[in-house]
Amino acid sequence: MPWERGKAFDASAPCGPVYPKGMGGNPAKGVITLAVNGVEAQRGNLEQLIWNVPEIVANLSRQYELKPGDLIFTGTPAGVGPVGPGDRLEGRIEGIGNLTLTIGPKAP
């Protein structure tokens, strides 16, 4: 499967609350975790990003017109694995917030 098709498909980018700049914590450091059905599957730290968040935004803004409401996805820590219908995912970024969701049934 081409890389893009494995990353971008219907309902593939669930998001939590969107905070105004300055209300979302410090995007430069913080532990990132993902648990699948209560078992930790991923753990990393924002400090491990190759480029920090301000550098990412600056670089993208030189290439694209960024507008209010645009979302920038930075990638994921090691530990990527399959999930399926009924799986419960619990994501957390220290100092920013949590997101919990359950994978729904496959589309017909």
N, C-alpha and C positions, 0 to 999 in steps of 0.2 A: 504494500500500500504506500503510495507517495506520502512523504512527510506531512505535507499540508493537509491532506484528507484525514490523517490521524490526529491532527490538532484542532481542526476547525470543522465542526458539524453542528447540526441543529441541537440546541440546548447544551452546548459544550462549554459554556463559560459562565457558570453561576457566580453571582457576585453578592457580597454583603452590602451593608449601608455605605453610601458615599458621603464622605465628610468634606466640608470646605477646608482649603489649605490652612494648616495650623491646628486643626482639630483632630487630626488622624494619628497623633503620636509622632514618634521620630522614625522616619523611614530609612534611617542609616544603620540602625542596629536593632536586634530583637530576634528571639528564637522563633522559627517557623516550624509548625508541626502539622501532620495530617494523620489522623487515626481512621482506620477502616474497620467498622464493626467493633470498635473499642480497642483495637490493637494498633499501636503506633507503627505506621508504615514509612513515614518520612520525618526527618528532623534536619534542620539547617539553621543558619543565622544570616540575617540581611548583610552582615559584615563580610560574608563569603561571596557576595556578588562580584563579578569581574569589574563592573562599573557600578558606582553608587547611584542612587536614584536621581540626584541632581544632574549627574553626568549623562544618564540615560535620557532624561527630559531635554537637556541641552542639545544632545546629539540628534534626537528625533526632531526637535524643533528646527534644526538646520535643514532637514530633509523633507519635512511635511509641515503643513499648516495645522497646528494643534488648536483645537477649539474646546470651549467648556463642555464637559460631558464625555470627552474622549477618554478611553481607558488604555493604560499601558500595562501589558503583562510582561513580567521579568523572567519567567521561567520557574523551575521547580527544583527543590533539592533532590538528591539521589533517592532511589527507592520507588520509582514509578512502577506501577503494576496494574493489572486489569481490575476493573470493578464491574458489577453487574446489577441487574434489577433487584431491588430490595436492600442493597448495601447502604449502610449509613456512614456518611463521611463527616468528620469533625475536623475542620481546619482552624488554626489559631496562629496569629502573629502577635507576639508579646508586645504589649503597650499599644496595640492598635485595635484588636478585636477578634471575635470568633465567628465562624460560619458553620452551621450544621445543616446537612441536607440528606435526603434519601433518594437513591437512584430509582426512577420510575420504571414502568414497564417499557419494553421495546416498542417502538412505533410500528404500526401495522404495515 
